[in-house]
Amino acid sequence: MASNNNNNSNRTVVPEAKAALNQMKLEIANELGMSNYQQVDKGNLTARENGYVGGYMTKKLVEMAEQQMAGKQQQ
């Protein structure tokens, strides 16, 4: 068994972005009809419900990165 060097795949690479990512998560959950997402025990949600939030969040972050990259290429 490989040793675990405490490499949590859910860690925030840029700690300064944590608050903005949490806010984005809440906004996306609200858009998806989960208005009380912050207070909900995430363990009681289905994998599909949690996956929608994470997947949509990833999609938005990729779109933001693509737009930023496209803007840099035009300069």
Backbone atoms as SQL, in Angstrom:
CREATE TABLE atoms (id INTEGER PRIMARY KEY, chain TEXT, resi INTEGER, resn TEXT, atom TEXT, x REAL, y REAL, z REAL);
INSERT INTO atoms VALUES
  (1, 'A', 1, 'MET', 'N', 0.841, -1.185, 0.000),
  (2, 'A', 1, 'MET', 'CA', 0.000, 0.000, 0.000),
  (3, 'A', 1, 'MET', 'C', 0.881, 1.242, 0.000),
  (4, 'A', 2, 'ALA', 'N', 0.594, 2.168, -0.861),
  (5, 'A', 2, 'ALA', 'CA', 1.385, 3.394, -0.968),
  (6, 'A', 2, 'ALA', 'C', 1.193, 4.255, 0.267),
  (7, 'A', 3, 'SER', 'N', 2.254, 4.913, 0.672),
  (8, 'A', 3, 'SER', 'CA', 2.142, 5.782, 1.849),
  (9, 'A', 3, 'SER', 'C', 1.407, 7.060, 1.471),
  (10, 'A', 4, 'ASN', 'N', 0.621, 7.534, 2.397),
  (11, 'A', 4, 'ASN', 'CA', -0.136, 8.756, 2.184),
  (12, 'A', 4, 'ASN', 'C', 0.603, 9.909, 2.834),
  (13, 'A', 5, 'ASN', 'N', 1.141, 10.803, 2.046),
  (14, 'A', 5, 'ASN', 'CA', 1.873, 11.952, 2.554),
  (15, 'A', 5, 'ASN', 'C', 0.950, 13.121, 2.817),
  (16, 'A', 6, 'ASN', 'N', -0.286, 12.824, 3.216),
  (17, 'A', 6, 'ASN', 'CA', -1.286, 13.848, 3.513),
  (18, 'A', 6, 'ASN', 'C', -1.577, 14.706, 2.288),
  (19, 'A', 7, 'ASN', 'N', -1.579, 14.083, 1.108),
  (20, 'A', 7, 'ASN', 'CA', -1.896, 14.781, -0.129),
  (21, 'A', 7, 'ASN', 'C', -3.397, 14.728, -0.356),
  (22, 'A', 8, 'ASN', 'N', -4.099, 15.695, 0.158),
  (23, 'A', 8, 'ASN', 'CA', -5.543, 15.767, -0.004),
  (24, 'A', 8, 'ASN', 'C', -5.835, 16.368, -1.367),
  (25, 'A', 9, 'SER', 'N', -6.534, 15.634, -2.214),
  (26, 'A', 9, 'SER', 'CA', -6.806, 16.129, -3.561),
  (27, 'A', 9, 'SER', 'C', -7.779, 17.308, -3.553),
  (28, 'A', 10, 'ASN', 'N', -8.430, 17.567, -2.411),
  (29, 'A', 10, 'ASN', 'CA', -9.373, 18.680, -2.321),
  (30, 'A', 10, 'ASN', 'C', -8.751, 19.936, -1.735),
  (31, 'A', 11, 'ARG', 'N', -7.445, 19.973, -1.617),
  (32, 'A', 11, 'ARG', 'CA', -6.824, 21.156, -1.035),
  (33, 'A', 11, 'ARG', 'C', -6.857, 22.309, -2.027),
  (34, 'A', 12, 'THR', 'N', -6.917, 23.504, -1.486),
  (35, 'A', 12, 'THR', 'CA', -6.913, 24.699, -2.323),
  (36, 'A', 12, 'THR', 'C', -5.468, 25.047, -2.653),
  (37, 'A', 13, 'VAL', 'N', -5.131, 25.084, -3.925),
  (38, 'A', 13, 'VAL', 'CA', -3.762, 25.358, -4.354),
  (39, 'A', 13, 'VAL', 'C', -3.388, 26.799, -4.017),
  (40, 'A', 14, 'VAL', 'N', -4.331, 27.712, -4.193),
  (41, 'A', 14, 'VAL', 'CA', -4.113, 29.121, -3.867),
  (42, 'A', 14, 'VAL', 'C', -5.037, 29.455, -2.696),
  (43, 'A', 15, 'PRO', 'N', -4.521, 29.399, -1.473),
  (44, 'A', 15, 'PRO', 'CA', -5.370, 29.607, -0.293),
  (45, 'A', 15, 'PRO', 'C', -6.142, 30.923, -0.312),
  (46, 'A', 16, 'GLU', 'N', -5.596, 31.944, -0.925),
  (47, 'A', 16, 'GLU', 'CA', -6.272, 33.239, -0.997),
  (48, 'A', 16, 'GLU', 'C', -7.566, 33.161, -1.798),
  (49, 'A', 17, 'ALA', 'N', -7.724, 32.135, -2.611),
  (50, 'A', 17, 'ALA', 'CA', -8.920, 31.986, -3.444),
  (51, 'A', 17, 'ALA', 'C', -10.030, 31.197, -2.749),
  (52, 'A', 18, 'LYS', 'N', -9.774, 30.678, -1.564),
  (53, 'A', 18, 'LYS', 'CA', -10.727, 29.802, -0.889),
  (54, 'A', 18, 'LYS', 'C', -12.080, 30.455, -0.678),
  (55, 'A', 19, 'ALA', 'N', -12.100, 31.693, -0.200),
  (56, 'A', 19, 'ALA', 'CA', -13.369, 32.389, 0.047),
  (57, 'A', 19, 'ALA', 'C', -14.145, 32.585, -1.254),
  (58, 'A', 20, 'ALA', 'N', -13.442, 32.956, -2.320),
  (59, 'A', 20, 'ALA', 'CA', -14.104, 33.172, -3.609),
  (60, 'A', 20, 'ALA', 'C', -14.651, 31.852, -4.153),
  (61, 'A', 21, 'LEU', 'N', -13.924, 30.765, -3.976),
  (62, 'A', 21, 'LEU', 'CA', -14.392, 29.458, -4.442),
  (63, 'A', 21, 'LEU', 'C', -15.613, 29.010, -3.650),
  (64, 'A', 22, 'ASN', 'N', -15.603, 29.238, -2.345),
  (65, 'A', 22, 'ASN', 'CA', -16.772, 28.889, -1.529),
  (66, 'A', 22, 'ASN', 'C', -17.991, 29.697, -1.941),
  (67, 'A', 23, 'GLN', 'N', -17.795, 30.994, -2.227),
  (68, 'A', 23, 'GLN', 'CA', -18.900, 31.839, -2.668),
  (69, 'A', 23, 'GLN', 'C', -19.423, 31.353, -4.019),
  (70, 'A', 24, 'MET', 'N', -18.521, 30.979, -4.908),
  (71, 'A', 24, 'MET', 'CA', -18.916, 30.477, -6.221),
  (72, 'A', 24, 'MET', 'C', -19.727, 29.194, -6.063),
  (73, 'A', 25, 'LYS', 'N', -19.295, 28.314, -5.160),
  (74, 'A', 25, 'LYS', 'CA', -19.998, 27.061, -4.913),
  (75, 'A', 25, 'LYS', 'C', -21.432, 27.333, -4.458),
  (76, 'A', 26, 'LEU', 'N', -21.599, 28.296, -3.552),
  (77, 'A', 26, 'LEU', 'CA', -22.933, 28.624, -3.054),
  (78, 'A', 26, 'LEU', 'C', -23.807, 29.223, -4.149),
  (79, 'A', 27, 'GLU', 'N', -23.224, 30.094, -4.988),
  (80, 'A', 27, 'GLU', 'CA', -23.979, 30.706, -6.086),
  (81, 'A', 27, 'GLU', 'C', -24.425, 29.643, -7.095),
  (82, 'A', 28, 'ILE', 'N', -23.548, 28.712, -7.420),
  (83, 'A', 28, 'ILE', 'CA', -23.883, 27.654, -8.374),
  (84, 'A', 28, 'ILE', 'C', -24.956, 26.743, -7.795),
  (85, 'A', 29, 'ALA', 'N', -24.819, 26.374, -6.521),
  (86, 'A', 29, 'ALA', 'CA', -25.834, 25.536, -5.883),
  (87, 'A', 29, 'ALA', 'C', -27.184, 26.240, -5.912),
  (88, 'A', 30, 'ASN', 'N', -27.183, 27.546, -5.678),
  (89, 'A', 30, 'ASN', 'CA', -28.427, 28.324, -5.720),
  (90, 'A', 30, 'ASN', 'C', -29.020, 28.315, -7.127),
  (91, 'A', 31, 'GLU', 'N', -28.169, 28.475, -8.147),
  (92, 'A', 31, 'GLU', 'CA', -28.629, 28.428, -9.539),
  (93, 'A', 31, 'GLU', 'C', -29.251, 27.068, -9.865),
  (94, 'A', 32, 'LEU', 'N', -28.739, 26.021, -9.220),
  (95, 'A', 32, 'LEU', 'CA', -29.227, 24.667, -9.467),
  (96, 'A', 32, 'LEU', 'C', -30.431, 24.319, -8.585),
  (97, 'A', 33, 'GLY', 'N', -30.926, 25.299, -7.837),
  (98, 'A', 33, 'GLY', 'CA', -32.120, 25.086, -7.027),
  (99, 'A', 33, 'GLY', 'C', -31.860, 24.586, -5.623),
  (100, 'A', 34, 'MET', 'N', -30.613, 24.637, -5.193),
  (101, 'A', 34, 'MET', 'CA', -30.272, 24.213, -3.835),
  (102, 'A', 34, 'MET', 'C', -30.025, 25.459, -2.985),
  (103, 'A', 35, 'SER', 'N', -31.095, 26.163, -2.662),
  (104, 'A', 35, 'SER', 'CA', -30.969, 27.460, -2.010),
  (105, 'A', 35, 'SER', 'C', -30.382, 27.396, -0.607),
  (106, 'A', 36, 'ASN', 'N', -30.492, 26.272, 0.074),
  (107, 'A', 36, 'ASN', 'CA', -29.959, 26.162, 1.430),
  (108, 'A', 36, 'ASN', 'C', -28.700, 25.294, 1.481),
  (109, 'A', 37, 'TYR', 'N', -27.915, 25.305, 0.433),
  (110, 'A', 37, 'TYR', 'CA', -26.755, 24.427, 0.289),
  (111, 'A', 37, 'TYR', 'C', -25.746, 24.602, 1.421),
  (112, 'A', 38, 'GLN', 'N', -25.579, 25.818, 1.899),
  (113, 'A', 38, 'GLN', 'CA', -24.588, 26.072, 2.939),
  (114, 'A', 38, 'GLN', 'C', -24.951, 25.364, 4.244),
  (115, 'A', 39, 'GLN', 'N', -26.234, 25.271, 4.552),
  (116, 'A', 39, 'GLN', 'CA', -26.667, 24.669, 5.798),
  (117, 'A', 39, 'GLN', 'C', -26.912, 23.163, 5.695),
  (118, 'A', 40, 'VAL', 'N', -27.001, 22.638, 4.487),
  (119, 'A', 40, 'VAL', 'CA', -27.322, 21.226, 4.272),
  (120, 'A', 40, 'VAL', 'C', -26.119, 20.352, 4.623),
  (121, 'A', 41, 'ASP', 'N', -26.389, 19.228, 5.272),
  (122, 'A', 41, 'ASP', 'CA', -25.354, 18.222, 5.509),
  (123, 'A', 41, 'ASP', 'C', -25.066, 17.561, 4.162),
  (124, 'A', 42, 'LYS', 'N', -23.882, 17.820, 3.598),
  (125, 'A', 42, 'LYS', 'CA', -23.545, 17.330, 2.259),
  (126, 'A', 42, 'LYS', 'C', -23.591, 15.804, 2.187),
  (127, 'A', 43, 'GLY', 'N', -23.422, 15.123, 3.336),
  (128, 'A', 43, 'GLY', 'CA', -23.503, 13.673, 3.367),
  (129, 'A', 43, 'GLY', 'C', -24.904, 13.156, 3.117),
  (130, 'A', 44, 'ASN', 'N', -25.898, 14.016, 3.289),
  (131, 'A', 44, 'ASN', 'CA', -27.287, 13.615, 3.046),
  (132, 'A', 44, 'ASN', 'C', -27.724, 13.884, 1.609),
  (133, 'A', 45, 'LEU', 'N', -26.882, 14.535, 0.828),
  (134, 'A', 45, 'LEU', 'CA', -27.188, 14.769, -0.579),
  (135, 'A', 45, 'LEU', 'C', -26.744, 13.562, -1.397),
  (136, 'A', 46, 'THR', 'N', -27.380, 13.361, -2.521),
  (137, 'A', 46, 'THR', 'CA', -26.971, 12.260, -3.391),
  (138, 'A', 46, 'THR', 'C', -25.659, 12.629, -4.087),
  (139, 'A', 47, 'ALA', 'N', -24.968, 11.616, -4.571),
  (140, 'A', 47, 'ALA', 'CA', -23.735, 11.850, -5.321),
  (141, 'A', 47, 'ALA', 'C', -24.036, 12.706, -6.552),
  (142, 'A', 48, 'ARG', 'N', -25.196, 12.495, -7.137),
  (143, 'A', 48, 'ARG', 'CA', -25.584, 13.271, -8.313),
  (144, 'A', 48, 'ARG', 'C', -25.728, 14.753, -7.959),
  (145, 'A', 49, 'GLU', 'N', -26.386, 15.043, -6.831),
  (146, 'A', 49, 'GLU', 'CA', -26.579, 16.442, -6.421),
  (147, 'A', 49, 'GLU', 'C', -25.231, 17.115, -6.144),
  (148, 'A', 50, 'ASN', 'N', -24.377, 16.443, -5.393),
  (149, 'A', 50, 'ASN', 'CA', -23.054, 17.008, -5.118),
  (150, 'A', 50, 'ASN', 'C', -22.235, 17.115, -6.398),
  (151, 'A', 51, 'GLY', 'N', -22.372, 16.135, -7.278),
  (152, 'A', 51, 'GLY', 'CA', -21.632, 16.142, -8.536),
  (153, 'A', 51, 'GLY', 'C', -22.037, 17.276, -9.452),
  (154, 'A', 52, 'TYR', 'N', -23.327, 17.616, -9.458),
  (155, 'A', 52, 'TYR', 'CA', -23.775, 18.751, -10.269),
  (156, 'A', 52, 'TYR', 'C', -23.070, 20.026, -9.853),
  (157, 'A', 53, 'VAL', 'N', -22.986, 20.247, -8.551),
  (158, 'A', 53, 'VAL', 'CA', -22.354, 21.476, -8.060),
  (159, 'A', 53, 'VAL', 'C', -20.881, 21.498, -8.454),
  (160, 'A', 54, 'GLY', 'N', -20.164, 20.421, -8.172),
  (161, 'A', 54, 'GLY', 'CA', -18.743, 20.358, -8.508),
  (162, 'A', 54, 'GLY', 'C', -18.487, 20.415, -10.002),
  (163, 'A', 55, 'GLY', 'N', -19.300, 19.715, -10.770),
  (164, 'A', 55, 'GLY', 'CA', -19.118, 19.703, -12.222),
  (165, 'A', 55, 'GLY', 'C', -19.385, 21.052, -12.858),
  (166, 'A', 56, 'TYR', 'N', -20.444, 21.705, -12.404),
  (167, 'A', 56, 'TYR', 'CA', -20.779, 23.013, -12.952),
  (168, 'A', 56, 'TYR', 'C', -19.727, 24.044, -12.541),
  (169, 'A', 57, 'MET', 'N', -19.218, 23.894, -11.315),
  (170, 'A', 57, 'MET', 'CA', -18.169, 24.787, -10.839),
  (171, 'A', 57, 'MET', 'C', -16.907, 24.623, -11.699),
  (172, 'A', 58, 'THR', 'N', -16.547, 23.390, -11.986),
  (173, 'A', 58, 'THR', 'CA', -15.376, 23.129, -12.834),
  (174, 'A', 58, 'THR', 'C', -15.578, 23.699, -14.228),
  (175, 'A', 59, 'LYS', 'N', -16.774, 23.523, -14.783),
  (176, 'A', 59, 'LYS', 'CA', -17.077, 24.058, -16.106),
  (177, 'A', 59, 'LYS', 'C', -16.897, 25.574, -16.131),
  (178, 'A', 60, 'LYS', 'N', -17.398, 26.254, -15.104),
  (179, 'A', 60, 'LYS', 'CA', -17.273, 27.716, -15.025),
  (180, 'A', 60, 'LYS', 'C', -15.813, 28.141, -14.896),
  (181, 'A', 61, 'LEU', 'N', -15.046, 27.426, -14.081),
  (182, 'A', 61, 'LEU', 'CA', -13.636, 27.773, -13.902),
  (183, 'A', 61, 'LEU', 'C', -12.845, 27.574, -15.187),
  (184, 'A', 62, 'VAL', 'N', -13.155, 26.516, -15.942),
  (185, 'A', 62, 'VAL', 'CA', -12.487, 26.287, -17.229),
  (186, 'A', 62, 'VAL', 'C', -12.848, 27.392, -18.205),
  (187, 'A', 63, 'GLU', 'N', -14.127, 27.786, -18.237),
  (188, 'A', 63, 'GLU', 'CA', -14.542, 28.883, -19.112),
  (189, 'A', 63, 'GLU', 'C', -13.799, 30.166, -18.770),
  (190, 'A', 64, 'MET', 'N', -13.658, 30.445, -17.477),
  (191, 'A', 64, 'MET', 'CA', -12.953, 31.653, -17.049),
  (192, 'A', 64, 'MET', 'C', -11.490, 31.608, -17.483),
  (193, 'A', 65, 'ALA', 'N', -10.845, 30.449, -17.337),
  (194, 'A', 65, 'ALA', 'CA', -9.448, 30.302, -17.743),
  (195, 'A', 65, 'ALA', 'C', -9.296, 30.456, -19.247),
  (196, 'A', 66, 'GLU', 'N', -10.211, 29.879, -20.021),
  (197, 'A', 66, 'GLU', 'CA', -10.148, 29.997, -21.483),
  (198, 'A', 66, 'GLU', 'C', -10.298, 31.446, -21.914),
  (199, 'A', 67, 'GLN', 'N', -11.224, 32.163, -21.284),
  (200, 'A', 67, 'GLN', 'CA', -11.412, 33.570, -21.624),
  (201, 'A', 67, 'GLN', 'C', -10.163, 34.382, -21.290),
  (202, 'A', 68, 'GLN', 'N', -9.565, 34.083, -20.151),
  (203, 'A', 68, 'GLN', 'CA', -8.363, 34.797, -19.758),
  (204, 'A', 68, 'GLN', 'C', -7.221, 34.495, -20.725),
  (205, 'A', 69, 'MET', 'N', -7.080, 33.228, -21.115),
  (206, 'A', 69, 'MET', 'CA', -6.035, 32.853, -22.050),
  (207, 'A', 69, 'MET', 'C', -6.263, 33.498, -23.415),
  (208, 'A', 70, 'ALA', 'N', -7.491, 33.550, -23.861),
  (209, 'A', 70, 'ALA', 'CA', -7.798, 34.167, -25.152),
  (210, 'A', 70, 'ALA', 'C', -7.487, 35.659, -25.109),
  (211, 'A', 71, 'GLY', 'N', -7.778, 36.283, -24.004),
  (212, 'A', 71, 'GLY', 'CA', -7.487, 37.716, -23.856),
  (213, 'A', 71, 'GLY', 'C', -6.001, 38.001, -23.879),
  (214, 'A', 72, 'LYS', 'N', -5.216, 37.115, -23.307),
  (215, 'A', 72, 'LYS', 'CA', -3.767, 37.298, -23.279),
  (216, 'A', 72, 'LYS', 'C', -3.178, 37.127, -24.664),
  (217, 'A', 73, 'GLN', 'N', -3.769, 36.243, -25.480),
  (218, 'A', 73, 'GLN', 'CA', -3.245, 36.004, -26.822),
  (219, 'A', 73, 'GLN', 'C', -3.511, 37.185, -27.743),
  (220, 'A', 74, 'GLN', 'N', -4.567, 37.937, -27.463),
  (221, 'A', 74, 'GLN', 'CA', -4.920, 39.054, -28.341),
  (222, 'A', 74, 'GLN', 'C', -4.064, 40.286, -28.094),
  (223, 'A', 75, 'GLN', 'N', -3.337, 40.352, -26.994),
  (224, 'A', 75, 'GLN', 'CA', -2.555, 41.552, -26.667),
  (225, 'A', 75, 'GLN', 'C', -1.309, 41.662, -27.480);
